[in-house]
């Protein structure tokens, strides 16, 4: 699985599309590197917060508005977790 395929799968595996609408930059950390699902601008890795709470599809995720976020692996649905596993094994 390529990085671009992983990004596509993970974007579809978030609990809500609203998450990517509100965050400034959104990424997942793999082996210490950030893989961006949304990248609006450059940000220092120390500016990121970690988010692992799945509050469901209809939640507004207002607390993430304009923030730089690293998504925890547990946030994604099973399809996203399987894609991440396939990427790590490749």
C-alpha positions as CSV (number, residue, x, y, z in Angstrom):
1,X,0.0,0.0,0.0
2,X,1.3,3.4,-0.9
3,X,1.3,6.5,1.3
4,X,-1.3,8.1,-0.9
5,X,-3.6,5.0,-0.7
6,X,-3.2,5.1,3.1
7,X,-4.1,8.7,3.3
8,X,-7.2,8.1,1.2
9,X,-8.3,5.2,3.4
10,X,-7.7,7.0,6.6
11,X,-9.6,10.1,5.5
12,X,-12.6,8.0,4.8
13,X,-12.1,6.1,8.1
14,X,-12.5,9.1,10.4
15,X,-15.6,9.1,12.6
16,X,-16.8,12.3,10.8
17,X,-15.8,14.4,7.8
18,X,-16.2,17.4,10.1
19,X,-12.9,16.7,11.7
20,X,-10.9,17.5,8.6
21,X,-13.0,20.6,8.0
22,X,-12.2,22.2,11.3
23,X,-8.5,21.3,11.9
24,X,-5.8,23.4,10.5
25,X,-3.4,20.5,10.0
26,X,-4.3,16.8,10.6
27,X,-1.9,14.0,10.6
28,X,-1.1,10.5,11.9
29,X,2.2,9.5,13.3
30,X,4.0,6.5,11.8
31,X,7.4,5.5,13.1
32,X,8.0,9.1,14.3
33,X,7.1,10.7,11.0
34,X,3.9,12.6,10.3
35,X,1.7,11.6,7.4
36,X,-0.7,14.4,6.7
37,X,-4.4,13.8,6.0
38,X,-4.9,17.6,5.7
39,X,-2.1,20.1,5.5
40,X,-3.0,23.8,5.3
41,X,0.4,25.2,6.2
42,X,3.7,24.4,7.8
43,X,3.7,23.7,11.6
44,X,6.3,22.7,14.1
45,X,5.7,19.2,15.5
46,X,5.6,20.7,19.0
47,X,2.5,22.7,18.0
48,X,0.4,19.5,17.6
49,X,-2.1,18.1,20.0
50,X,-3.0,14.4,20.1
51,X,-6.7,13.4,19.6
52,X,-8.1,9.9,20.1
53,X,-11.7,10.6,21.1
54,X,-14.3,9.3,18.8
55,X,-17.4,11.5,19.5
56,X,-19.4,10.2,16.6
57,X,-20.6,11.4,13.2
58,X,-22.9,14.2,14.4
59,X,-20.6,15.8,16.9
60,X,-19.2,19.3,15.8
61,X,-15.6,18.9,17.0
62,X,-15.5,22.6,17.8
63,X,-12.6,22.1,20.3
64,X,-10.4,21.1,17.3
65,X,-11.1,24.3,15.4
66,X,-7.9,25.7,13.9
67,X,-5.7,23.3,15.7
68,X,-2.8,21.1,14.5
69,X,-3.8,17.6,15.4
70,X,-2.2,14.2,15.4
71,X,-4.9,11.6,15.2
72,X,-4.5,8.5,17.4
73,X,-4.7,5.1,15.6
74,X,-7.7,4.1,17.7
75,X,-9.8,7.0,16.2
76,X,-10.1,5.2,12.8
77,X,-12.7,2.6,12.0
78,X,-11.7,-1.0,11.2
79,X,-11.1,-0.3,7.5
80,X,-8.6,2.4,8.4
81,X,-6.9,0.2,11.0
82,X,-6.5,-2.5,8.4
83,X,-5.1,0.0,5.9
84,X,-2.6,1.2,8.5
85,X,-1.6,-2.4,9.2
86,X,-1.1,-3.1,5.5
87,X,1.0,0.0,5.1
88,X,3.2,-0.9,8.1
89,X,3.8,-4.4,6.8
90,X,4.7,-3.2,3.3
